[in-house]
Every structure is written in structure tokens, then in C-alpha cells.
Amino acid sequence: MKSLVGTGIDSLWMERPFNPPAYRIMKFVILGFDGPEGQMKRKLHRSAHLASLEPLNKAGKVILAGPFTDQTGSLIIIDVDSLDEAKRIATNDPYTVHEIFERVEVHPFEQVLPFSSPR
């Protein structure tokens, strides 16, 4: 494995203060994997899907969201209070309800880069 020492990367890490876990913001990743008819159904339910995310977006809780360009599914990263809430959002999403997503995964995610300020 190539060492990063002496490349300038090590000094970048040393200049940044370490945020203890109490100050880290937990996010959640929703991965939706399209079923065989996902692309066709996606067009029919896109407006409802976006409308379901809009309240979160207005509240500043959608970090990023969008489809994979290889047409295999979508990635949504949200900042909500709990894994249960993230799972509820994923379960109630119109793309899940209308089976655009044949499989959905929800994972806790700790953002390391870019550096962010504590809440």
C-alpha cells in the first residue's frame, strides 16, 4: 500500500481538528435498486417520488439524491434523527411502493469529507 506521508495529505489531516463522535452528524444512505421494469415505471411515478422528498429537502435534510447513470437505481443521502425514520422514508417512497425499486437498503453513514461544522 502506498504511504501518504510526505505527500501533503498528512499535513491536511493534521491541520483539521478532530471532531469527537458527539459532534459528528449521522446521515443515512438509501440505496434503491431498480427492478426489471424500473426505468419504465420511474417515469410514471417521478413526480410523486420528488414530492415525497420535498418536505425533507425544504428542511435542509436531503444531502443529495439522484439516479445512477447506469440506470440500476438511485442514491439518497438524508440527515434525519434515526435509522427508523430513514427506513420509514425509504419504505413510503413512491418508488418503493410502486416497485420501481425491487430492493432497498438503508445504512447509517458518517460523513468524513468534506469537513463539516458541528451542529
N, C-alpha and C positions, 0 to 999 in steps of 0.2 A: 504494500500500500504506500502511495506517495505521501510524504510528510508535507504538511502545510507550514511548518516552521520556517521562517525566513522568507516567506512569500508575500508578506504583508497582511495575510489573512489573520495570523495570530495576533498582530497588534490591533486589528479591528475588534477582535473579541475582548482584548484586554481593556480597551477604551470604553466599552459599554458596561454599565452597571448590571449586575446580575439581579434579576427580579425573583425573589423567593416565591414559592408556589402560591402563597396567599394573595399575591399581586398579579398573578397570571390570569388572563381571561380565557376561559374554556369555551371553545366553539364546538360545533358538531357538523360532521360531514354526512350528507345524504347522497348516496350513490344509487341512481336508478338505472337499471339495465333494461333496455327495450326488448320486448317480445318480438315475435316474427312479424306482427302487423303494427309494430310500434310507430314506424315512420308514417304510415297511412293514418292511423288514429291520432297521432300527435297533432296534425293539422286541425282536426276536428275539435280538440279539447285544449288547444294552446291558450285561448282567451281565458278560460276558466282556471287553468293552471296559473297563469300570471296574476289573475285576480286574487287567487288564494294566497299568493306570496306578497301581494301589495301592502297589506297592513304591516307585515314584518319589515318590508322594505322602507315604508314611511317612518317606522320606528327606528330605523338605522340598524336593524338586526340581520339583514341579509348582507353578508360579506361579499359573496359573489355567487352567481348562478348562471348556468347555461348548458347547452347540449355539447356532447363530444362531437368533433367534426368528422369522426369516422362513423357516425350515426349508430353508435352502440348504446347510447343512453345519455344521462345528464349528471352533472355535479352541482350540488347546492351546499354552500357553507353558511351556517347561521350561528348567531350568538344568542342563545336562549338559556334559561335558567337551569334546565335539567335534561338528562337523557330521555326521560319520559316525555317531556314536552317536544323534543326533537322527533321522537318516534311517533307521537300523535300527529305532528305536522306532516311527516312522511306518509303515514297511513291514510290521512284525509286528503292528501293531494289528489286532484283530479287525474293526474297521470297514473297514480296507483289505483284509484277507484275504477277507472275505465280501462285498466290493464294495458296501458302503453308500456308501463314498467312491468316486466314479468318477474323481476326480483328487485328488492330494495334493501339496501344496507344502511345502517346508521351507526356512525362511530364518533366517539369523543375525539377531539382534535386540539392539540396545544400548538398555537402559532408561535414559532420561534423567529421567523423573518417575514416581512420586515419587522424591525423592532417597534413595539407599540408601548404607549404610556399606560401605567396602571389606571384602572377605572377611577 
